Every structure is written in C-alpha cells, then in structure tokens.
Amino acid sequence: MTEYNWNEKHIITFPQEKVALETKDLHIYYSKKESIKGIDMQFEKIRLPL
C-alpha cells in the first residue's frame, strides 16, 4: 500500500496561455460537511489527435 505525506505540497503552474480552466478558493460540500477547503487548481489545455 502506498503511503502519502499529507504535509508535502506539489505545485505545478502553467503559462497563462496554456490554461484551459482555473479555479480559485474552491469549496465543495458533501451534505453539510465541507470536503474540499479553499483550493486553487489549473487545468492545462491539451490537444487531442483527430
């Protein structure tokens, strides 16, 4: 089984022209419980072969 160090952070940023979608301070609730607490994410544009 893989062990994770929850204190370790991996931050990858993309040049702005390569960002397809970005979230800032995202909070997600499952019922009344907050399951994701204020995260920022970027999703890189990808090109699919046709």
C-alpha positions in Angstrom: 0.0 0.0 0.0 1.3 3.5 -0.9 1.9 5.9 2.0 1.3 9.6 1.5 2.9 12.6 3.2 -0.1 15.0 3.5 2.3 17.8 4.5 4.2 17.7 1.2 2.9 20.0 -1.5 3.3 19.7 -5.2 2.7 22.9 -7.1 2.7 23.0 -10.8 1.8 26.2 -12.7 1.3 26.6 -16.4 1.9 29.6 -18.6 -1.4 31.5 -18.8 -1.9 30.8 -22.5 -1.8 27.1 -21.7 -4.5 27.2 -19.0 -8.0 25.9 -20.1 -9.7 26.1 -16.8 -8.8 27.6 -13.4 -10.4 27.6 -10.0 -9.6 29.8 -7.1 -10.6 29.3 -3.5 -12.8 26.3 -4.4 -15.0 24.9 -1.6 -17.1 21.7 -2.0 -19.6 20.4 0.5 -21.0 16.9 0.8 -24.3 17.4 2.7 -23.3 19.8 5.5 -19.7 18.7 5.7 -17.0 20.7 3.8 -15.0 18.1 1.9 -12.7 20.4 -0.2 -11.5 23.5 1.6 -10.4 26.5 -0.5 -8.1 25.0 -3.1 -6.8 26.6 -6.3 -6.4 24.5 -9.4 -5.3 24.9 -13.0 -6.1 22.5 -15.9 -3.8 22.6 -18.9 -5.1 22.8 -22.4 -4.5 19.6 -24.3 -4.6 18.8 -27.9 -6.3 15.6 -29.0 -5.2 13.9 -32.2 -8.0 13.6 -34.7 
